[in-house]
Amino acid sequence: MIPYGKHYLDEEDIESVVEVLREGWLTQGPKVAEFEQTVADFTGAKYAVAVSSGTAGLHIACIAAGIAEGSRVYTSANTFVASANSIIYAGGEPAFCDIDPKTLNMSTDYLEEKLLSDSKIDGIIPVHFAGLPCDMEKIQKIAKTYNVPVIEDAAHAFGATYSDGGRVGNCQYSDMTVFSLHPVKGVTSGEGGVITTNNEKIYRSLLLLRSHGICKGNFDLPGVSVADSDKLYYPEDALDDNDKLNPWYYEMQELGFNYRLTDFQSALVTSQMKKSGQFLKRRKQIAELYDQLFSDVDNVTIKQNHDRYNSSLHLYVLEIDFKKIGKSRGEVMRQLFEKDIGTQVHYIPVPFQPYYANLGFNRKDYPSVKSYYDKALSIPIYYGLSDEQVEFVAEQIKEIVSL
């Protein structure tokens, strides 16, 4: 079976986990800190905070950015539900941008037009769909105009670069960037995520939020010190007779969550990151081969091929005119499955989901994403895919879509 996406593990990855299981910590130990530093160095950000999932990362990023009850945050209509759900988790109200038909990312023109009639905006979560970075310079400009935070949803974009060559995650255009470490992503920890930021105050808030809001011994984390007695609360048993902090004492300073990543997961993804360059190189080779194979195929449109250089190529997406070929998308997917080829649709637009439809969102308000969704099909792309398999996939699709 050729799935649409698949992780790759080698013996070095396996041994890195086995070593921790035999000799190391299981929960939050030195491997977590090592992974965080590796990510910070890789992206060029000052800080990185590992969390239990990309969704967890988006959730606490929203809280750290000040998203709360009454906040309206814009994100893309073309994304996984977690992008919008995280806004609601924090108490805010999601609003959706239609997409640019070329990039499949949020349309900044759409956003600017919406803000002309209603300037209520408290944050922006751009989504780098399929690994192609959004127009972050334009988004940053809009954010500065309205003085709102930006959280990049880079779940698809580990290893991607901006047009100036800087790596996604360096936060030059945003307050925070959130990556997913799910098995089909660029590098994996099994389940997991990581947040990058250049803001020390945000960094310290994220550390608290991922671990129940608790500090133990390092009470300067929220930006205050033990000496700031007016800012910290100490019960009578916090200090011993010599006014030294008791070694068992800890404080819950905020309402946080159990969003911690384990040491063995951190060991796995740290090992994976050593291969991130070769992973990305192979994805680009596959995309280039697909681009050649589908360049002159009737009823098939290649998407995002205008900027393969900067993309992490998490997905390879085609638009197929199913009405013209006289076959439904489900029929095409089933025919490919019978030939051991897995495909997927990314995504059912979030405003079209029943939960969001019940909140009053109407698919008619997002014509570009509706047009894309009606024709979209994600086909296999992953590190272990051979040229022969790529050619086989393309050959089968051509045969099915031919009139």
Stockholm file with secondary structure:
# STOCKHOLM 1.0

chainA/1-403         MIPYGKHYLDEEDIESVVEVLREGWLTQGPKVAEFEQTVADFTGAKYAVAVSSGTAGLHIACIAAGIAEGSRVYTSANTFVASANSIIYAGGEPAFCDIDPKTLNMSTDYLEEKLLSDSKIDGIIPVHFAGLPCDMEKIQKIAKTYNVPVIEDAAHAFGATYSDGGRVGNCQYSDMTVFSLHPVKGVTSGEGGVITTNNEKIYRSLLLLRSHGICKGNFDLPGVSVADSDKLYYPEDALDDNDKLNPWYYEMQELGFNYRLTDFQSALVTSQMKKSGQFLKRRKQIAELYDQLFSDVDNVTIKQNHDRYNSSLHLYVLEIDFKKIGKSRGEVMRQLFEKDIGTQVHYIPVPFQPYYANLGFNRKDYPSVKSYYDKALSIPIYYGLSDEQVEFVAEQIKEIVSL
#=GR chainA/1-403 SS CBCSCCCCCCHHHHHHHHHHHHHSCSSSSHHHHHHHHHHHHHHTCSEEEEESCHHHHHHHHHHHTTCCTTCEEEEESSSCTHHHHHHHHTTCEEEEECBCTTTCSBCHHHHHHHHHHCCCCCEEECBCGGGCCCCHHHHHHHHHHHTCCBEEECTTCTTCBCTTSCBTTSCSSSSEEEEECCTTSSSCCSSCEEEEESCHHHHHHHHHHTBTTEESSCTTTTSCCTTCTTTSCCCTTSBCTTSCBCTTCCEECSCCCBCCCCHHHHHHHHHHHTTHHHHHHHHHHHHHHHHHHTTTCTTEEECSGGGTTTCCCCCEEEEECHHHHTCCHHHHHHHHHHTTBCCBCSCCCGGGSHHHHTTTCCGGGCHHHHHHHHHEEEECCCTTCCHHHHHHHHHHHHHHHCC
#=GC SS_cons         CBCSCCCCCCHHHHHHHHHHHHHSCSSSSHHHHHHHHHHHHHHTCSEEEEESCHHHHHHHHHHHTTCCTTCEEEEESSSCTHHHHHHHHTTCEEEEECBCTTTCSBCHHHHHHHHHHCCCCCEEECBCGGGCCCCHHHHHHHHHHHTCCBEEECTTCTTCBCTTSCBTTSCSSSSEEEEECCTTSSSCCSSCEEEEESCHHHHHHHHHHTBTTEESSCTTTTSCCTTCTTTSCCCTTSBCTTSCBCTTCCEECSCCCBCCCCHHHHHHHHHHHTTHHHHHHHHHHHHHHHHHHTTTCTTEEECSGGGTTTCCCCCEEEEECHHHHTCCHHHHHHHHHHTTBCCBCSCCCGGGSHHHHTTTCCGGGCHHHHHHHHHEEEECCCTTCCHHHHHHHHHHHHHHHCC
//
